[in-house]
Amino acid sequence: MRVLPSSAFLLAFLAACGGGGDGAGTTPPPPAPATVATVDVSPASATLAIGATSQLSATPRDASGNALSGRTVTWASGNTAVATVNGSGLVTAVAAGSTTVTATADGRTGQATITVTPPPVAAVVLNRDTASVLAGGTVQLNATPRDAAGATLAGRTITWSSSATAVATVDATGLVSAVTPGTATITATVEGRTASATVTAIDPARIPTFVRPFAATVNYYTTNFHDHDVPRSFQDNGRKVTFWGEQYNATGYEGHEGYDWRMDTGTPLLAIADGTVISTSHAAFFCPLINATVPADGNGLMVLEHLLPGGVRVRSLYAHMSRKDVQVGARVTAGQQIGLSGGVGCSLNPHLHLGIFRMTQTKNGQASIIDPYGWEGPGTDPWLNEADGAASIYLWKPNEAPALFTRTVVDFNANGGSTFFGLSLVQAMGVKDDQNPNNEYIEVSRDPRFAPASVALAGATIRTKAGTLFTFPANATLTAADPTIRVYSGSGTSTATTIYLGRTTPAYNNLNECVEVLNASGQLRGRAGWGTGCT
């Protein structure tokens, strides 16, 4: 065996090991790390409800698409108001909208699109379920979409519709316009959910709310009507006009603000509608009727306030009450007794004075007297020609309006006479006599103090200023059993106690008239007159 020198051995060893050169050995450097070429984000898009979360993952890759591990990834949201993301890629939805979430590794980025959807509409809530509005007026409806938890949802599109556009229309904002009297259903729709309100369009001329101010068992005669030309107390202008447009002079004084019904003191008076007592007092004033000053609170006054459908506010004034059963501030219901009638203050006899004042929709914005029977005359209500006038409204519920008629009771033996019979009653004025002649009638009665058991009326006459109206036939007789014969102006079937003249026009003149009954010999047996009367 050959032994090489040590240096030769080393050289040989190095040569065998790939060495060379100067004979010194080297270690190759480690390979350089791969460069991040792209970042994949998964999922690339997500749709979330508000409050929901989604986990994103990011994978850095080299140019060959190989996944690269051990790289630091940072996360960011393009709009944190829509969605946030934490350091591990957990996305939280905040509000409806869209944003981009970005993952960054070694300067390279990847993105995911995040869409946050609003919560579904679970219900639609309206600010009111019902509304009443005068035809020609408006009412605002508001709709609020809510989620399942009851939270308000903003930014939703609301569409509006009406079930009867001839009655009421609605615009895109929910403003309802009443067109003609009737009822319409107004519906708000949001993303398939709906809510509805019933809107009633009210006829401005007819708001039936009132009940009778006294019991239904008696019709009290009217001693004064509401004067439409013009209702200012004691201001005479030569005309008195009823709600049906007829001029009259039968009873009362001009400028009357309301209606007077003659009744005995102590008759129960009733509230005409639900309301609140707002006054039982007044200042002192001079009364021409009694030519004296009525002291403060001396007119038996009570005032109630009522809110009608359509938002109309009115007040009812009762006067000459002998007793008041409710006090200021009290709530009353329709038909409730509020006191007793009387004749105190500016009054010549016991009666109920009822006046109605409109507090809303007046020409000058102030309280204005109106007629609860409305206006049915030809043309425009004369009261509307005045600066302080206001449109009257028919306010009575069906079958609740008190009958309106004048009546004169005659004592034909008042001056110490002793005649057997005479004119005892004249009802010469009622509503629309030209259409209802039987509103008018007279009564001829037997005086039991002087008359024999049977009194023949054959040949007796009823006369007016225009001349003889009627002559009693041969069989017309007054007896103890049937002491009165009533004579109507219109048509009907005559009996022993009732005669119909068969007229189609009124028998009596409501402006100026004198009604007389004479016996067969032409002797006066009672008379009643008004206007220029029997002069």
Summary of the structure (lengths in Angstrom):
residues: 535
radius of gyration: 48.2
end to end distance: 183.4
largest distance: 194.7
contacts: 1668
relative contact order: 0.08
helix: 4%
strand: 41%
